[in-house]
Amino acid sequence: MTTSIAWEYYRSLLAVLEHGSLSAAARALAITQPTVGRHIAALEQALGVTLFTRSQLGLLPTEVALALRPHAETMEHTAALMQRAASGQGQGVVGSVRIAASEAVGVEVLPPILAGLRERHPGLVIELVLSNKVQDLLRREADIAVRMLRPRQEQLVARKVGNIELGLHAHEDYLARHGMPQDWAALAQHAVIGYDEASPFVRNAGAAFQGLTREQFAWRCDSDVAHLALIRAGAGIGVCQAGLAARNPALRRVLPQAFSLPMETWVTMHEDLRGSLRCRATFDALVEGLQAYVATQPLI
């Protein structure tokens, strides 16, 4: 067995394991399919094993390939750390910063904060990853993340900016047509905007919904931006950030004493990026801007 195996062979192995075919792996890695095939063949020859068998369903990994996966993932993680450490040594607030945030925060809250940041530092390139899934900062799926939960990884630098409150809201036109519910039981008579699939957030916040289930929703969607749009359109009663609802004088708070869900909000980044001027400037701008946003939330 050779003692010197190129890292890109293991990277191709991971891509085929994840995507199930040479062609899909090639697209993910932005290289050609024959190149991926050569990497896999060279890795099999170097290790003296078979990594994949062909079937009608595509390439099926052998037990050896599955056993190698966690070790290859460790190599990928180490490569990302090396890239992060090197990129943090650049001079000045220039270059790209990848920011992960939820849809609602990314669409409704961050744009003016980041626009102001780029006015001060025009050499910055901002990459926004908008998803309600938690991005992995340790694997550099993002450089900085705005999270609605306390980070647990020790390798992260984290700053709590406050609590963003979620509440039930409806447009005044909807309430004029259907009336304001006076208690939680009365929600059953209304068009409630809710989730389609129970996310970890929904499961964690289950007690706050007081038994309100998917079957009772007139609108089902897993996008919080779509929820806000439906509320603004007068489609029904739904959950959104109190600070966002306050921007529209036509939106009314519904049952504020029965439903109030404060969400801890944190700005986080990997500790290896402390020395990166662009990441530090972006981190500080997000903390300052989000603290200001939290301070504008209306009192119940």
Short mmCIF file of the C-alpha atoms (twelve columns), coordinates in Angstrom:
data_MODEL
# 
_entry.id   MODEL 
# 
loop_
_atom_site.group_PDB 
_atom_site.id 
_atom_site.type_symbol 
_atom_site.label_atom_id 
_atom_site.label_alt_id 
_atom_site.label_comp_id 
_atom_site.label_asym_id 
_atom_site.label_seq_id 
_atom_site.Cartn_x 
_atom_site.Cartn_y 
_atom_site.Cartn_z 
_atom_site.pdbx_PDB_model_num 
ATOM 1   C CA . MET A 1   0.000   0.000  0.000   1 
ATOM 2   C CA . THR A 2   1.323   3.409  -0.946  1 
ATOM 3   C CA . THR A 3   1.865   5.808  1.940   1 
ATOM 4   C CA . SER A 4   1.147   8.932  -0.142  1 
ATOM 5   C CA . ILE A 5   -2.467  9.210  -1.327  1 
ATOM 6   C CA . ALA A 6   -3.650  12.542 -2.682  1 
ATOM 7   C CA . TRP A 7   -6.354  14.321 -0.656  1 
ATOM 8   C CA . GLU A 8   -8.472  14.877 -3.769  1 
ATOM 9   C CA . TYR A 9   -8.994  11.105 -4.007  1 
ATOM 10  C CA . TYR A 10  -10.692 11.127 -0.614  1 
ATOM 11  C CA . ARG A 11  -12.642 14.234 -1.561  1 
ATOM 12  C CA . SER A 12  -13.991 12.393 -4.604  1 
ATOM 13  C CA . LEU A 13  -14.810 9.408  -2.384  1 
ATOM 14  C CA . LEU A 14  -16.888 11.654 -0.106  1 
ATOM 15  C CA . ALA A 15  -18.679 13.218 -3.063  1 
ATOM 16  C CA . VAL A 16  -19.636 9.836  -4.550  1 
ATOM 17  C CA . LEU A 17  -20.789 8.598  -1.134  1 
ATOM 18  C CA . GLU A 18  -22.950 11.682 -0.744  1 
ATOM 19  C CA . HIS A 19  -24.358 11.946 -4.271  1 
ATOM 20  C CA . GLY A 20  -24.479 8.293  -5.345  1 
ATOM 21  C CA . SER A 21  -22.910 8.542  -8.811  1 
ATOM 22  C CA . LEU A 22  -19.773 9.712  -10.591 1 
ATOM 23  C CA . SER A 23  -21.666 12.297 -12.620 1 
ATOM 24  C CA . ALA A 24  -23.414 13.840 -9.603  1 
ATOM 25  C CA . ALA A 25  -20.149 13.881 -7.657  1 
ATOM 26  C CA . ALA A 26  -18.401 15.590 -10.580 1 
ATOM 27  C CA . ARG A 27  -21.054 18.305 -10.696 1 
ATOM 28  C CA . ALA A 28  -20.736 18.898 -6.963  1 
ATOM 29  C CA . LEU A 29  -16.945 19.163 -7.185  1 
ATOM 30  C CA . ALA A 30  -16.961 21.156 -10.465 1 
ATOM 31  C CA . ILE A 31  -14.678 18.629 -12.164 1 
ATOM 32  C CA . THR A 32  -15.265 16.102 -14.947 1 
ATOM 33  C CA . GLN A 33  -16.833 12.676 -14.491 1 
ATOM 34  C CA . PRO A 34  -13.756 10.837 -15.856 1 
ATOM 35  C CA . THR A 35  -11.613 12.676 -13.298 1 
ATOM 36  C CA . VAL A 36  -13.806 11.439 -10.440 1 
ATOM 37  C CA . GLY A 37  -13.663 7.939  -11.882 1 
ATOM 38  C CA . ARG A 38  -9.861  8.065  -12.047 1 
ATOM 39  C CA . HIS A 39  -9.697  9.268  -8.438  1 
ATOM 40  C CA . ILE A 40  -11.847 6.382  -7.215  1 
ATOM 41  C CA . ALA A 41  -9.887  3.839  -9.263  1 
ATOM 42  C CA . ALA A 42  -6.565  5.217  -8.028  1 
ATOM 43  C CA . LEU A 43  -7.775  5.137  -4.414  1 
ATOM 44  C CA . GLU A 44  -8.965  1.529  -4.790  1 
ATOM 45  C CA . GLN A 45  -5.609  0.549  -6.293  1 
ATOM 46  C CA . ALA A 46  -3.625  2.357  -3.602  1 
ATOM 47  C CA . LEU A 47  -5.631  0.779  -0.786  1 
ATOM 48  C CA . GLY A 48  -6.048  -2.623 -2.438  1 
ATOM 49  C CA . VAL A 49  -9.818  -2.673 -1.866  1 
ATOM 50  C CA . THR A 50  -13.104 -2.270 -3.730  1 
ATOM 51  C CA . LEU A 51  -14.984 0.850  -2.703  1 
ATOM 52  C CA . PHE A 52  -18.107 0.699  -4.867  1 
ATOM 53  C CA . THR A 53  -20.141 -1.890 -6.755  1 
ATOM 54  C CA . ARG A 54  -22.363 -1.019 -9.678  1 
ATOM 55  C CA . SER A 55  -26.114 -1.649 -9.646  1 
ATOM 56  C CA . GLN A 56  -29.240 -0.388 -11.381 1 
ATOM 57  C CA . LEU A 57  -29.568 2.141  -8.562  1 
ATOM 58  C CA . GLY A 58  -26.086 3.541  -9.176  1 
ATOM 59  C CA . LEU A 59  -22.859 3.034  -7.252  1 
ATOM 60  C CA . LEU A 60  -23.316 1.158  -3.989  1 
ATOM 61  C CA . PRO A 61  -20.624 1.685  -1.337  1 
ATOM 62  C CA . THR A 62  -18.912 -1.350 0.132   1 
ATOM 63  C CA . GLU A 63  -18.348 -1.784 3.852   1 
ATOM 64  C CA . VAL A 64  -14.804 -0.539 3.337   1 
ATOM 65  C CA . ALA A 65  -16.034 2.706  1.767   1 
ATOM 66  C CA . LEU A 66  -18.474 3.275  4.620   1 
ATOM 67  C CA . ALA A 67  -15.724 2.591  7.160   1 
ATOM 68  C CA . LEU A 68  -13.477 5.171  5.455   1 
ATOM 69  C CA . ARG A 69  -16.153 7.865  5.384   1 
ATOM 70  C CA . PRO A 70  -15.703 9.314  8.910   1 
ATOM 71  C CA . HIS A 71  -11.937 9.476  8.425   1 
ATOM 72  C CA . ALA A 72  -12.326 11.242 5.080   1 
ATOM 73  C CA . GLU A 73  -14.768 13.667 6.702   1 
ATOM 74  C CA . THR A 74  -12.130 14.425 9.330   1 
ATOM 75  C CA . MET A 75  -9.664  15.199 6.542   1 
ATOM 76  C CA . GLU A 76  -12.238 17.480 4.893   1 
ATOM 77  C CA . HIS A 77  -12.789 19.254 8.195   1 
ATOM 78  C CA . THR A 78  -9.037  19.740 8.656   1 
ATOM 79  C CA . ALA A 79  -8.700  21.121 5.127   1 
ATOM 80  C CA . ALA A 80  -11.471 23.622 5.856   1 
ATOM 81  C CA . LEU A 81  -9.695  24.711 9.037   1 
ATOM 82  C CA . MET A 82  -6.465  25.245 7.098   1 
ATOM 83  C CA . GLN A 83  -8.296  27.305 4.487   1 
ATOM 84  C CA . ARG A 84  -9.984  29.350 7.192   1 
ATOM 85  C CA . ALA A 85  -6.713  29.982 8.999   1 
ATOM 86  C CA . ALA A 86  -5.011  31.098 5.784   1 
ATOM 87  C CA . SER A 87  -7.893  33.294 4.643   1 
ATOM 88  C CA . GLY A 88  -7.915  35.081 7.989   1 
ATOM 89  C CA . GLN A 89  -4.447  36.486 7.382   1 
ATOM 90  C CA . GLY A 90  -5.459  38.873 4.593   1 
ATOM 91  C CA . GLN A 91  -4.904  42.598 5.042   1 
ATOM 92  C CA . GLY A 92  -7.821  44.966 5.346   1 
ATOM 93  C CA . VAL A 93  -11.584 44.498 5.410   1 
ATOM 94  C CA . VAL A 94  -11.760 42.954 1.946   1 
ATOM 95  C CA . GLY A 95  -12.820 39.627 0.486   1 
ATOM 96  C CA . SER A 96  -15.841 37.369 0.932   1 
ATOM 97  C CA . VAL A 97  -17.748 36.610 4.128   1 
ATOM 98  C CA . ARG A 98  -20.396 33.877 4.134   1 
ATOM 99  C CA . ILE A 99  -23.284 34.565 6.519   1 
ATOM 100 C CA . ALA A 100 -25.980 32.057 7.454   1 
ATOM 101 C CA . ALA A 101 -29.334 33.171 8.829   1 
ATOM 102 C CA . SER A 102 -32.973 32.159 8.913   1 
ATOM 103 C CA . GLU A 103 -35.160 33.257 6.025   1 
ATOM 104 C CA . ALA A 104 -37.015 35.943 7.951   1 
ATOM 105 C CA . VAL A 105 -33.885 37.440 9.509   1 
ATOM 106 C CA . GLY A 106 -31.982 37.259 6.229   1 
ATOM 107 C CA . VAL A 107 -34.734 38.871 4.170   1 
ATOM 108 C CA . GLU A 108 -36.288 41.336 6.612   1 
ATOM 109 C CA . VAL A 109 -33.572 42.289 9.138   1 
ATOM 110 C CA . LEU A 110 -30.071 41.874 7.760   1 
ATOM 111 C CA . PRO A 111 -30.176 43.804 4.428   1 
ATOM 112 C CA . PRO A 112 -29.909 47.335 5.916   1 
ATOM 113 C CA . ILE A 113 -27.270 46.163 8.399   1 
ATOM 114 C CA . LEU A 114 -25.157 44.615 5.659   1 
ATOM 115 C CA . ALA A 115 -25.750 47.488 3.242   1 
ATOM 116 C CA . GLY A 116 -24.336 49.865 5.819   1 
ATOM 117 C CA . LEU A 117 -21.384 47.530 6.369   1 
ATOM 118 C CA . ARG A 118 -20.529 47.503 2.655   1 
ATOM 119 C CA . GLU A 119 -20.795 51.289 2.469   1 
ATOM 120 C CA . ARG A 120 -18.054 51.421 5.094   1 
ATOM 121 C CA . HIS A 121 -16.053 48.577 3.542   1 
ATOM 122 C CA . PRO A 122 -16.739 48.387 -0.226  1 
ATOM 123 C CA . GLY A 123 -14.120 45.672 -0.643  1 
ATOM 124 C CA . LEU A 124 -16.356 43.172 1.140   1 
ATOM 125 C CA . VAL A 125 -18.254 40.492 -0.762  1 
ATOM 126 C CA . ILE A 126 -21.269 39.211 1.191   1 
ATOM 127 C CA . GLU A 127 -22.578 35.682 0.661   1 
ATOM 128 C CA . LEU A 128 -25.967 35.082 2.302   1 
ATOM 129 C CA . VAL A 129 -27.094 31.537 3.081   1 
ATOM 130 C CA . LEU A 130 -30.773 31.749 3.972   1 
ATOM 131 C CA . SER A 131 -32.179 28.597 5.513   1 
ATOM 132 C CA . ASN A 132 -34.001 27.530 8.636   1 
ATOM 133 C CA . LYS A 133 -31.512 24.678 8.966   1 
ATOM 134 C CA . VAL A 134 -28.500 25.264 11.206  1 
ATOM 135 C CA . GLN A 135 -25.349 25.660 9.108   1 
ATOM 136 C CA . ASP A 136 -22.195 23.951 10.378  1 
ATOM 137 C CA . LEU A 137 -19.587 26.607 11.125  1 
ATOM 138 C CA . LEU A 138 -16.997 23.973 12.013  1 
ATOM 139 C CA . ARG A 139 -17.110 22.601 8.451   1 
ATOM 140 C CA . ARG A 140 -17.225 26.143 7.033   1 
ATOM 141 C CA . GLU A 141 -20.679 25.919 5.517   1 
ATOM 142 C CA . ALA A 142 -20.668 29.543 6.703   1 
ATOM 143 C CA . ASP A 143 -18.174 31.931 8.305   1 
ATOM 144 C CA . ILE A 144 -20.701 33.672 10.552  1 
ATOM 145 C CA . ALA A 145 -24.187 32.598 11.579  1 
ATOM 146 C CA . VAL A 146 -27.161 34.286 13.188  1 
ATOM 147 C CA . ARG A 147 -28.789 31.588 15.291  1 
ATOM 148 C CA . MET A 148 -31.969 31.399 17.321  1 
ATOM 149 C CA . LEU A 149 -30.444 29.063 19.872  1 
ATOM 150 C CA . ARG A 150 -27.426 28.997 22.140  1 
ATOM 151 C CA . PRO A 151 -24.377 27.530 20.347  1 
ATOM 152 C CA . ARG A 152 -22.885 24.466 22.034  1 
ATOM 153 C CA . GLN A 153 -19.567 23.982 20.229  1 
ATOM 154 C CA . GLU A 154 -16.563 25.182 22.222  1 
ATOM 155 C CA . GLN A 155 -14.700 26.247 19.069  1 
ATOM 156 C CA . LEU A 156 -17.196 29.026 18.333  1 
ATOM 157 C CA . VAL A 157 -17.052 32.684 19.287  1 
ATOM 158 C CA . ALA A 158 -20.592 33.671 20.260  1 
ATOM 159 C CA . ARG A 159 -22.334 36.885 21.301  1 
ATOM 160 C CA . LYS A 160 -25.924 37.016 22.480  1 
ATOM 161 C CA . VAL A 161 -27.730 40.053 21.078  1 
ATOM 162 C CA . GLY A 162 -30.980 39.566 22.979  1 
ATOM 163 C CA . ASN A 163 -34.323 37.858 22.506  1 
ATOM 164 C CA . ILE A 164 -36.423 38.148 19.367  1 
ATOM 165 C CA . GLU A 165 -40.057 37.679 20.329  1 
ATOM 166 C CA . LEU A 166 -42.487 35.682 18.232  1 
ATOM 167 C CA . GLY A 167 -46.205 36.306 18.514  1 
ATOM 168 C CA . LEU A 168 -49.504 35.679 16.780  1 
ATOM 169 C CA . HIS A 169 -50.479 38.402 14.321  1 
ATOM 170 C CA . ALA A 170 -53.157 39.129 11.758  1 
ATOM 171 C CA . HIS A 171 -53.976 41.903 9.295   1 
ATOM 172 C CA . GLU A 172 -56.686 44.327 10.362  1 
ATOM 173 C CA . ASP A 173 -58.679 43.450 7.206   1 
ATOM 174 C CA . TYR A 174 -58.784 39.788 8.230   1 
ATOM 175 C CA . LEU A 175 -59.874 40.716 11.757  1 
ATOM 176 C CA . ALA A 176 -62.560 43.046 10.377  1 
ATOM 177 C CA . ARG A 177 -64.005 40.118 8.438   1 
ATOM 178 C CA . HIS A 178 -63.653 37.397 11.060  1 
ATOM 179 C CA . GLY A 179 -63.279 39.155 14.410  1 
ATOM 180 C CA . MET A 180 -60.552 39.092 17.031  1 
ATOM 181 C CA . PRO A 181 -60.349 35.754 18.908  1 
ATOM 182 C CA . GLN A 182 -60.862 36.312 22.620  1 
ATOM 183 C CA . ASP A 183 -59.217 33.125 23.872  1 
ATOM 184 C CA . TRP A 184 -57.078 30.236 22.663  1 
ATOM 185 C CA . ALA A 185 -60.057 27.971 22.002  1 
ATOM 186 C CA . ALA A 186 -61.484 30.550 19.592  1 
ATOM 187 C CA . LEU A 187 -58.523 30.035 17.234  1 
ATOM 188 C CA . ALA A 188 -60.259 26.872 16.021  1 
ATOM 189 C CA . GLN A 189 -62.769 29.108 14.241  1 
ATOM 190 C CA . HIS A 190 -60.050 31.015 12.370  1 
ATOM 191 C CA . ALA A 191 -57.747 30.461 9.406   1 
ATOM 192 C CA . VAL A 192 -54.486 29.671 11.186  1 
ATOM 193 C CA . ILE A 193 -51.197 29.780 9.268   1 
ATOM 194 C CA . GLY A 194 -48.860 27.010 10.410  1 
ATOM 195 C CA . TYR A 195 -46.153 24.523 9.552   1 
ATOM 196 C CA . ASP A 196 -46.305 21.625 7.112   1 
ATOM 197 C CA . GLU A 197 -43.576 19.440 8.612   1 
ATOM 198 C CA . ALA A 198 -42.634 19.583 12.284  1 
ATOM 199 C CA . SER A 199 -39.115 21.037 12.451  1 
ATOM 200 C CA . PRO A 200 -36.809 20.841 15.500  1 
ATOM 201 C CA . PHE A 201 -37.938 24.390 16.336  1 
ATOM 202 C CA . VAL A 202 -41.594 23.367 16.274  1 
ATOM 203 C CA . ARG A 203 -40.898 20.330 18.444  1 
ATOM 204 C CA . ASN A 204 -38.897 22.392 20.948  1 
ATOM 205 C CA . ALA A 205 -41.584 25.060 21.080  1 
ATOM 206 C CA . GLY A 206 -44.455 22.578 21.196  1 
ATOM 207 C CA . ALA A 207 -45.686 23.625 24.639  1 
ATOM 208 C CA . ALA A 208 -46.101 27.228 23.509  1 
ATOM 209 C CA . PHE A 209 -48.585 26.145 20.835  1 
ATOM 210 C CA . GLN A 210 -50.846 24.661 23.511  1 
ATOM 211 C CA . GLY A 211 -52.003 21.670 21.518  1 
ATOM 212 C CA . LEU A 212 -52.457 23.489 18.206  1 
ATOM 213 C CA . THR A 213 -51.565 20.878 15.564  1 
ATOM 214 C CA . ARG A 214 -50.998 20.680 11.832  1 
ATOM 215 C CA . GLU A 215 -54.492 19.322 11.245  1 
ATOM 216 C CA . GLN A 216 -55.976 22.591 12.513  1 
ATOM 217 C CA . PHE A 217 -54.085 24.829 10.077  1 
ATOM 218 C CA . ALA A 218 -55.861 26.362 7.098   1 
ATOM 219 C CA . TRP A 219 -52.459 27.254 5.624   1 
ATOM 220 C CA . ARG A 220 -49.459 24.887 5.847   1 
ATOM 221 C CA . CYS A 221 -45.986 26.021 4.879   1 
ATOM 222 C CA . ASP A 222 -42.455 25.657 6.286   1 
ATOM 223 C CA . SER A 223 -41.188 29.052 5.101   1 
ATOM 224 C CA . ASP A 224 -41.333 31.809 7.725   1 
ATOM 225 C CA . VAL A 225 -41.079 34.404 4.936   1 
ATOM 226 C CA . ALA A 226 -44.185 32.897 3.331   1 
ATOM 227 C CA . HIS A 227 -45.950 32.974 6.727   1 
ATOM 228 C CA . LEU A 228 -45.209 36.688 7.009   1 
ATOM 229 C CA . ALA A 229 -46.432 37.309 3.464   1 
ATOM 230 C CA . LEU A 230 -49.689 35.466 4.172   1 
ATOM 231 C CA . ILE A 231 -50.222 37.465 7.366   1 
ATOM 232 C CA . ARG A 232 -49.629 40.717 5.493   1 
ATOM 233 C CA . ALA A 233 -52.070 39.600 2.773   1 
ATOM 234 C CA . GLY A 234 -54.864 39.076 5.309   1 
ATOM 235 C CA . ALA A 235 -54.953 35.318 4.785   1 
ATOM 236 C CA . GLY A 236 -55.238 34.440 8.457   1 
ATOM 237 C CA . ILE A 237 -53.557 34.408 11.857  1 
ATOM 238 C CA . GLY A 238 -49.928 33.319 12.034  1 
ATOM 239 C CA . VAL A 239 -46.688 33.511 13.973  1 
ATOM 240 C CA . CYS A 240 -44.094 36.126 13.100  1 
ATOM 241 C CA . GLN A 241 -41.531 38.312 14.810  1 
ATOM 242 C CA . ALA A 242 -43.126 41.114 16.824  1 
ATOM 243 C CA . GLY A 243 -40.490 43.519 15.521  1 
ATOM 244 C CA . LEU A 244 -41.388 42.771 11.911  1 
ATOM 245 C CA . ALA A 245 -45.116 43.042 12.563  1 
ATOM 246 C CA . ALA A 246 -44.596 46.434 14.198  1 
ATOM 247 C CA . ARG A 247 -43.298 47.813 10.905  1 
ATOM 248 C CA . ASN A 248 -46.757 47.440 9.374   1 
ATOM 249 C CA . PRO A 249 -49.420 49.496 11.195  1 
ATOM 250 C CA . ALA A 250 -52.135 47.295 9.669   1 
ATOM 251 C CA . LEU A 251 -50.940 44.205 11.562  1 
ATOM 252 C CA . ARG A 252 -52.437 43.478 14.965  1 
ATOM 253 C CA . ARG A 253 -51.159 41.318 17.807  1 
ATOM 254 C CA . VAL A 254 -53.485 38.408 18.579  1 
ATOM 255 C CA . LEU A 255 -53.740 36.840 22.060  1 
ATOM 256 C CA . PRO A 256 -50.472 38.364 23.315  1 
ATOM 257 C CA . GLN A 257 -50.934 37.036 26.843  1 
ATOM 258 C CA . ALA A 258 -51.624 33.510 25.603  1 
ATOM 259 C CA . PHE A 259 -48.774 33.245 23.099  1 
ATOM 260 C CA . SER A 260 -45.350 34.864 23.413  1 
ATOM 261 C CA . LEU A 261 -42.209 33.002 22.398  1 
ATOM 262 C CA . PRO A 262 -38.873 34.765 23.045  1 
ATOM 263 C CA . MET A 263 -36.054 33.343 20.938  1 
ATOM 264 C CA . GLU A 264 -32.471 33.752 22.138  1 
ATOM 265 C CA . THR A 265 -30.517 35.283 19.270  1 
ATOM 266 C CA . TRP A 266 -26.763 34.823 18.842  1 
ATOM 267 C CA . VAL A 267 -24.102 35.890 16.371  1 
ATOM 268 C CA . THR A 268 -21.469 33.161 16.075  1 
ATOM 269 C CA . MET A 269 -18.292 32.414 14.140  1 
ATOM 270 C CA . HIS A 270 -15.380 29.990 14.367  1 
ATOM 271 C CA . GLU A 271 -12.648 31.025 16.770  1 
ATOM 272 C CA . ASP A 272 -10.049 30.668 13.990  1 
ATOM 273 C CA . LEU A 273 -11.585 33.733 12.298  1 
ATOM 274 C CA . ARG A 274 -10.796 36.087 15.193  1 
ATOM 275 C CA . GLY A 275 -7.794  37.405 13.283  1 
ATOM 276 C CA . SER A 276 -9.697  37.976 10.039  1 
ATOM 277 C CA . LEU A 277 -10.402 41.701 9.737   1 
ATOM 278 C CA . ARG A 278 -13.297 41.179 7.340   1 
ATOM 279 C CA . CYS A 279 -14.961 38.569 9.566   1 
ATOM 280 C CA . ARG A 280 -14.390 40.628 12.705  1 
ATOM 281 C CA . ALA A 281 -15.883 43.743 11.080  1 
ATOM 282 C CA . THR A 282 -18.883 41.741 9.849   1 
ATOM 283 C CA . PHE A 283 -19.366 40.045 13.222  1 
ATOM 284 C CA . ASP A 284 -19.322 43.406 15.051  1 
ATOM 285 C CA . ALA A 285 -21.720 45.004 12.550  1 
ATOM 286 C CA . LEU A 286 -24.191 42.126 12.923  1 
ATOM 287 C CA . VAL A 287 -24.057 42.321 16.717  1 
ATOM 288 C CA . GLU A 288 -24.618 46.094 16.717  1 
ATOM 289 C CA . GLY A 289 -27.365 45.981 14.096  1 
ATOM 290 C CA . LEU A 290 -29.256 43.102 15.664  1 
ATOM 291 C CA . GLN A 291 -29.057 44.656 19.111  1 
ATOM 292 C CA . ALA A 292 -30.654 47.768 17.653  1 
ATOM 293 C CA . TYR A 293 -33.363 45.661 16.007  1 
ATOM 294 C CA . VAL A 294 -34.106 43.808 19.254  1 
ATOM 295 C CA . ALA A 295 -34.411 47.155 21.058  1 
ATOM 296 C CA . THR A 296 -37.170 48.280 18.666  1 
ATOM 297 C CA . GLN A 297 -39.487 45.384 19.511  1 
ATOM 298 C CA . PRO A 298 -42.810 46.578 20.928  1 
ATOM 299 C CA . LEU A 299 -43.777 45.760 24.476  1 
ATOM 300 C CA . ILE A 300 -46.762 43.492 24.976  1 
# 
